[in-house]
Amino acid sequence: MCADLNAVQETSPQRFTLVAPARHILDIKKSRFLAQAIPIASPEAAHSALARIREPSATHHCWAWRLGDQYRFHDDGEPAGTAGRPILMAIDGQRMDGVLVVVARWFGGIKLGAGGLARAYGGAAAACLRLAERVPQVTRSRWHLRCPFDAWARIEARLQAFAPRIGQETFDAEGVVLELALPVAFVAAAQDCIRDASRGRAALVPLDADLPQT
């Protein structure tokens, strides 16, 4: 039997990324905070964006980025823990990934205190991300599938439930050979379904491994 995909999704919290850059301005006690959120695909892209979007007149440029298990944050002269970390917490609180958020501050002459700064930086980042257009982020892994001809119709019908991206499809004397990419959260359930539909004669194999004969 195929696994319940709703249960699979519930145990795999959905994360999101940005469709496009976004901006939000927040004024607090005469200080102005400009939050800019930018989609990134690598740490190098984050560093490049940081150099690009600096506001020459701003007092501070505090930032954080999240890319899977990797993250960085920086207080840029604000008291330790009052800027970069609250921005990262806003990114994680919004379940965002592949995102850089930079918050520029123009000091207005009134000190906000450590708590006030953390709320301001984190609040500006969170508001910017809430307003930004987002899309679900789907992490995929790539697989080979060799399937005997007499099981292909059953497997093809069931495979569609796992949102596959089908690549090269070839035929040989043994059956159908597919290259496909599957959402990581669905791989185990897809493997079970394929084995069930083929009575154990077909299985997913990592793309760089040798395919078994049927």
C-alpha positions as semicolon CSV with decimal commas, in nm:
position;residue;x (nm);y (nm);z (nm)
1;M;0,000;0,000;0,000
2;C;0,114;0,353;-0,074
3;A;0,187;0,580;0,220
4;D;-0,051;0,864;0,310
5;L;0,113;1,166;0,145
6;N;-0,068;1,407;0,374
7;A;0,100;1,237;0,669
8;V;0,437;1,260;0,492
9;Q;0,387;1,633;0,437
10;E;0,279;1,691;0,797
11;T;0,604;1,538;0,926
12;S;0,810;1,745;0,679
13;P;0,756;2,114;0,765
14;Q;0,724;2,321;0,449
15;R;0,979;2,595;0,394
16;F;0,953;2,885;0,152
17;T;1,173;3,109;-0,054
18;L;1,121;3,445;-0,225
19;V;0,988;3,500;-0,575
20;A;1,167;3,838;-0,597
21;P;1,344;4,092;-0,373
22;A;1,126;4,283;-0,127
23;R;1,160;4,603;0,081
24;H;0,991;4,739;0,394
25;I;1,048;5,062;0,590
26;L;0,983;5,097;0,962
27;D;1,020;5,420;1,166
28;I;1,077;5,386;1,542
29;K;1,160;5,681;1,771
30;K;1,311;5,885;1,486
31;S;1,529;5,596;1,366
32;R;1,448;5,459;1,022
33;F;1,490;5,089;0,943
34;L;1,495;4,970;0,582
35;A;1,465;4,593;0,547
36;Q;1,555;4,431;0,215
37;A;1,498;4,060;0,152
38;I;1,674;3,891;-0,139
39;P;1,660;3,531;-0,267
40;I;2,003;3,363;-0,275
41;A;2,131;3,032;-0,409
42;S;2,477;3,026;-0,248
43;P;2,687;3,197;0,020
44;E;2,874;3,373;-0,262
45;A;2,545;3,517;-0,388
46;A;2,473;3,649;-0,038
47;H;2,812;3,821;-0,015
48;S;2,769;3,971;-0,361
49;A;2,425;4,107;-0,271
50;L;2,560;4,259;0,051
51;A;2,814;4,459;-0,145
52;R;2,547;4,571;-0,394
53;I;2,268;4,703;-0,175
54;R;2,448;4,916;0,083
55;E;2,289;5,253;0,159
56;P;2,578;5,504;0,176
57;S;2,405;5,731;0,429
58;A;2,289;5,458;0,670
59;T;2,444;5,427;1,017
60;H;2,439;5,045;1,025
61;H;2,384;4,757;0,782
62;C;2,286;4,450;0,985
63;W;2,208;4,124;0,812
64;A;2,145;3,752;0,824
65;W;2,104;3,475;0,570
66;R;1,983;3,117;0,575
67;L;2,067;2,854;0,312
68;G;1,968;2,508;0,429
69;D;2,185;2,422;0,729
70;Q;2,416;2,715;0,659
71;Y;2,359;3,059;0,808
72;R;2,544;3,376;0,898
73;F;2,450;3,701;1,073
74;H;2,623;4,029;1,157
75;D;2,549;4,318;1,395
76;D;2,759;4,580;1,211
77;G;2,846;4,782;1,520
78;E;2,518;4,745;1,707
79;P;2,541;4,582;2,055
80;A;2,605;4,208;2,023
81;G;2,290;4,003;1,976
82;T;2,059;4,299;1,906
83;A;2,049;4,294;1,525
84;G;2,189;4,003;1,324
85;R;2,046;3,726;1,539
86;P;1,694;3,880;1,558
87;I;1,699;3,908;1,177
88;L;1,794;3,538;1,150
89;M;1,518;3,453;1,398
90;A;1,271;3,638;1,175
91;I;1,388;3,437;0,872
92;D;1,345;3,110;1,061
93;G;1,018;3,223;1,218
94;Q;0,877;3,281;0,869
95;R;1,011;2,936;0,763
96;M;1,218;3,095;0,486
97;D;1,523;2,945;0,317
98;G;1,761;3,064;0,047
99;V;1,710;3,418;0,178
100;L;1,929;3,714;0,275
101;V;1,777;3,998;0,480
102;V;1,964;4,325;0,525
103;V;1,829;4,592;0,760
104;A;1,984;4,937;0,723
105;R;1,936;5,183;1,010
106;W;1,950;5,560;1,010
107;F;2,001;5,668;1,373
108;G;1,755;5,936;1,478
109;G;1,921;6,049;1,801
110;I;1,715;5,846;2,050
111;K;1,867;5,530;2,193
112;L;1,638;5,228;2,179
113;G;1,818;5,002;2,427
114;A;1,911;4,640;2,364
115;G;1,554;4,512;2,378
116;G;1,424;4,791;2,158
117;L;1,693;4,731;1,898
118;A;1,624;4,358;1,886
119;R;1,251;4,422;1,842
120;A;1,315;4,682;1,574
121;Y;1,558;4,478;1,366
122;G;1,364;4,156;1,405
123;G;1,031;4,331;1,346
124;A;1,151;4,506;1,029
125;A;1,284;4,178;0,890
126;A;0,969;3,984;0,981
127;A;0,738;4,249;0,829
128;C;0,940;4,254;0,507
129;L;0,921;3,874;0,474
130;R;0,549;3,865;0,557
131;L;0,476;4,112;0,277
132;A;0,705;3,946;0,023
133;E;0,574;3,708;-0,243
134;R;0,689;3,356;-0,160
135;V;0,676;3,008;-0,306
136;P;0,713;2,668;-0,140
137;Q;1,069;2,542;-0,151
138;V;1,101;2,183;-0,270
139;T;1,431;2,002;-0,224
140;R;1,466;1,720;-0,476
141;S;1,702;1,429;-0,523
142;R;1,776;1,251;-0,852
143;W;1,713;0,883;-0,920
144;H;1,716;0,610;-1,181
145;L;1,426;0,371;-1,214
146;R;1,433;0,051;-1,421
147;C;1,090;-0,103;-1,457
148;P;0,977;-0,420;-1,640
149;F;0,727;-0,360;-1,917
150;D;0,443;-0,550;-1,751
151;A;0,459;-0,330;-1,439
152;W;0,511;0,005;-1,608
153;A;0,143;0,107;-1,638
154;R;0,084;0,052;-1,264
155;I;0,402;0,232;-1,163
156;E;0,347;0,525;-1,400
157;A;-0,001;0,586;-1,257
158;R;0,117;0,575;-0,895
159;L;0,433;0,777;-0,954
160;Q;0,236;1,091;-1,043
161;A;0,126;1,127;-0,679
162;F;0,486;1,208;-0,582
163;A;0,526;1,518;-0,805
164;P;0,815;1,375;-1,009
165;R;1,018;1,566;-1,264
166;I;1,078;1,315;-1,540
167;G;1,405;1,340;-1,728
168;Q;1,539;1,101;-1,988
169;E;1,316;0,802;-2,067
170;T;1,460;0,506;-2,259
171;F;1,358;0,151;-2,343
172;D;1,570;-0,161;-2,361
173;A;1,513;-0,534;-2,371
174;E;1,446;-0,538;-1,994
175;G;1,188;-0,259;-1,980
176;V;1,166;0,116;-1,917
177;V;1,454;0,320;-1,773
178;L;1,377;0,663;-1,628
179;E;1,577;0,949;-1,484
180;L;1,365;1,145;-1,239
181;A;1,387;1,397;-0,957
182;L;1,161;1,354;-0,654
183;P;1,090;1,577;-0,354
184;V;1,316;1,445;-0,079
185;A;1,021;1,419;0,161
186;F;0,846;1,175;-0,078
187;V;1,134;0,943;-0,167
188;A;1,068;0,674;0,096
189;A;0,696;0,662;0,019
190;A;0,763;0,652;-0,357
191;Q;1,011;0,366;-0,308
192;D;0,748;0,165;-0,118
193;C;0,485;0,226;-0,386
194;I;0,717;0,125;-0,669
195;R;0,818;-0,197;-0,496
196;D;0,454;-0,278;-0,423
197;A;0,338;-0,206;-0,778
198;S;0,619;-0,413;-0,931
199;R;0,609;-0,694;-0,673
200;G;0,965;-0,613;-0,577
201;R;1,107;-0,608;-0,930
202;A;1,164;-0,229;-0,951
203;A;1,322;0,021;-0,715
204;L;1,470;0,369;-0,712
205;V;1,848;0,377;-0,747
206;P;2,066;0,688;-0,688
207;L;2,155;0,844;-1,022
208;D;2,528;0,773;-0,986
209;A;2,479;0,403;-0,899
210;D;2,463;0,106;-1,135
211;L;2,112;0,002;-1,233
212;P;2,008;-0,352;-1,133
213;Q;1,886;-0,590;-1,401
214;T;1,519;-0,690;-1,386
